[in-house]
């Protein structure tokens, strides 16, 4: 069994616990580690997988703290790059009066100045990909020229070594200096990948449909499409090797007491990749096995919503086992 590589952002999410207040009105923020790719890496490590994280942080207090966290979580961090003149990204998230979370801004007004936007392809070590079975990445790095080149480099290295590539769209328009450029760049990336995970809203935005089967028809080279819809569950489609039929299905959402949804989608992605690392991609050509894989991923996502924080809320393998047994 090879290891996984997660390429993308690691950052600080600053949460307000004062409902109804704008960013300027909030007096106290709760900083927590985050970033979709880092969340996936930590989740995979917590499940017992070997995983490497590739990303960039500032040569500052938060950057050093985040790299230490990766080490504490048993995530390999040889691929982390430090930027001297670019800070670690801080994201401000306010709470609406109804309890919903809303993006309020960054610690700098220009989204391009942060370290994660300046991940250099020339500094990515090919040796990290030597025994990789999976490359997992989002799409935020496509927003910036330096990091976009790094995505292209990582995808090429993964392809050379026969690793599976999964893209979790994770659409966040505030990260993009020119959001209108996002769809074409994401679509170009998807031509080189094997698995796609999108929320139902992202699916409609990109493909004009929320159907996993319809998306698989639009992108026939994909080995799998997962469309998540929060508490409404997940639809999936896995074409067979012959293309004669497809493994299709739906996993209903688990009934849990939701504390915080941040990181649930990343936990789902990690649960899915974890299953394929252990069972092999070919298991998706069996209907019952595919159902089990997506059920595990869904349970992972559901359990993460029952506690605050993205990384702190990640469940252990034994917690998932008990949860599935009881449900």
N, C-alpha and C positions, 0 to 999 in steps of 0.2 A: 504494500500500500504506500503510495507516494504522499507527498505533503501538498498543502494548498498555499497559494500566494494570494494575498489581498492587497490590491493596489488602489490607493485613493487618499481620502482625507482623514486626518485625526485632528480634533479641535476641542475647544472648550465651549460647551453650551451653558449660557448664563440664564437661569430661570428666575422669573419673578413669581412670588407667592402672594402678590397683592392684586386681587382680581379687579379688573376695570380700570387699571392705571396704565397710562402710556409709558413709553420708555423713559421720557424725561421726568415723569412723576414717580417712578420707582426709586426707592431709597436703598433697598438691599437686594442683591442678586445672589443666587445660589449657583456657584460654578460646578459643573460636572463634566467629566470627560465624555466625548462623543465623536461623531463622524461616522458615516455609514460603514465605510470599509474597515475602520478600526473596530466598530461594534461587531461586525461579522468575524473578524480575526479573533477577537477575544472570546466570542461565543464558540468558535471552532476549537480553540484551545481548551476551553472549559469542558468541552465534550471529549477531550483526550486526543485531539488530532495535532499533528505537527503542522505548524502554520508560520509563514513569514509575512510581515507587513512591509510594504514599500510606500513611502510617502515623504513629505517634507514638513518640518517644523522650524520655528524660529529658534535662534540661539538665545532663548530667554527663559524666564522662570517656568512658564507654562509648557514650553517645548521640552525642557528637561524633565518636568514632572510627568508628561505624557509618555515619554520614552521609558521612564522608570516603571510606569504602570504596565506598559507592554511586557517588560521583563518580569514583573510580578505576576502577570497573567500567563506566563510561559509562552508568549508570542515572540518569535524571532524578529529582531529589529535591525539586522545588518543592512537592510535596504533603506533605513531612514536617513534622509539627508537633512543637514542643518543649514539654514540660511541666516547669515549674519545681519543683513540689512532688512530682512522681511520678518514681521512678527508672526507668531502662531495665531491662527484665526480664532476670534471670539465671536460667538453668535448670541444675540440677545433675544429671548423668547418671553413674551408677556402672557398673562392669563386673562382671558376675557371674563366678563361677569358670569357667563354660563359655564365657565370652567375650561373652555377650549383654549388650546395653545396657539399663539400667532407669532410669526416672525416679526421682530421689531427693528432689526438692523444689525450691523457689525460694529466692532470697536473702532473701525476706520470706515470712512464714507465710501472709499473706492474698493470694490471687492477684489481687484487685481493685485493689491499690494501685499497680500498675505503669502506666507511661505508655501502653503500647499499649491498655490498657483504657479510656483516656480520649481516644480520637480523636474530635474534635468535628466533627459534620456541618456546622456553620455555617462552619467554616474550610476546607472542601473547595472548591477553586476550580473552578467549572464549565468554565472555559476549558481545563483539562487534558484534558477529554473531547472537545474540538472535532473532532479528527481521529482519535479512537480507533476501532480496529476490534475490539478485544477488551478485556474486563474479566475479570481472573482473580482469584479470591478463595477463601479457605478459609472455615471456619465458626467458628474460635475467637473472632472478634470478636462473634459472636452471644451470647456468654456474659455480656457486660457492657452496661449500658443505653446509655452514651455511644457506644461503638463500634458497637453494634447499630443505632443511628440513622444512623451513618455508612455502614454497609452498605446500608441502605435508600436513603439519598441517592445513593450511587454507582450502585446498580442502576437507580434512576430516571433519572439522568443518562445512563447508558449506553444505556438503552432509548430515550430521547428522540433519541439520535443514531444509532440503528440498529446499535449495536455488539453483537457476540456476547458472551455472558456464560458463563463456565465456572466451575463450583464444584468444588474438590477438597476432599472432606469432611474429611480430616486429623483424625480423631477423637482428641482428647486429653482424657480426662475430668478430669485434674488441673487444667486451666485453668478448669473450670466450677465456680462456687460451688454451683450446683444442677444436677448432671449429668442429673437426670431431666427437666429442661426441654429438653434438647438435641434429641431427635428431632423434636418438634413445630416447633421454631424452624427446624431444618434443612429440614424438609419444606416449610415455608412459603416459605423462600428458593428452594427448587428449583422452585416453581411459576412463578418469574419468570426462570428461567435457561434456557440452550439446551444446554449440555453438562455432563455429570456424570462425574467421575472418582472412583472409590472403590476401596479394597482389597477383597479378597474377604471379609475379616472385617467390614469396615464395611458392605458390601452386605448381609450376613446380618443384622447388627445393625439396620439401618434398614428393610430390605425383606423379610426372611425368606427370601431367596434369594441365591445367588451368580451367578445367570444374568443376563448383560447384556440378553438378549432379554426376560426376564421383567420386569426393571426398566423397560425401555423400554415395555413393555405397561402397567405401572402409571402411568408418566408419559409419556403419548402425545405431549405437546407438545415433548418433548426432541428435539434434532437428533442427539444421540449419547450413548452410554453406554459407558464404559470401565471394566472391572473388572480390576484388576491383582492378581497373586498371586506377586510376587517372582520367584524362579527358575523358577516354573511358568508364567510368561508372562502374557499379557493376552488377555481375551475382549472383543470389541467388537460394538456394534450401532449402525448408522446408518440410521434410517428414510429412505425416499426422499421426494421432494417430494409425490408423489401418495399416499403411504401404502399403495400397493398391495403393496409388498414391502419387505424390509429388507436392507441390506448387513450381513452377519454374518461373523465369523471369529475366529480365534485365532492369536496369535503366540507361538510357543514361547520360553521363556526362553533367553538366550544363556549359553553355558558360559564363565564368567570366574572368575578367582581373586579372591574377595571379600575386601577389606580392611576396608571399613566401609560399612554400608548407609544411614547417615544422609544424607538428601538425595536418594536415588535416585528416590523417588516424585515429588519436586519437579522433578527433571531430566526425568523422563518427561513431566510436564505441560508443561514448557517446550518440549520437543521436539515435542509434539503441536501446541501453539499456533503455534510457529515454522513448521511445515509449512502450517498453514491461513493464516497471514499471507501466505505466499508463493504458495500455490496457490489460495487461495480456499475457502470452506466447501463450495462446490458439488462439489469434487473427491471428497467423501465419498460421492457418489451413484454413483461408478464403483468396482466391486469391486477392481480391480487398484490403482487410485490410493489407495483407503482402506487397503489392505493395506500399501502403501509408507509411508503417513503413520504408521501405528501401528508399523511396523517401525523407522522412524527414531526414534520416541519411545522404543521399547523399547531400542534400542541406546544412546541417550543415558542412560537410566537404568542400564543394565548397566555402561557405562564409568565412571559416577560411583562405583560400588561398588569399583572397583579401586584407589582412593586414599583416604586419610583426609581427613576434613573434608567439609562440604557444599558450600560455595562454592569452596573451594580445589580440590576434586576435579572440578569441571565440565570436560567435554572441549571442545576446539575443533572447529570445523566440519571441519577437515582430519583430525583424529583420528577423528571419526565416519565420514567418507568411507572412510578406510583400513579401519576396523573392519568396516564393512558389506561392503566389497570382499572382505576375507579371510574373512568369515563367510557 
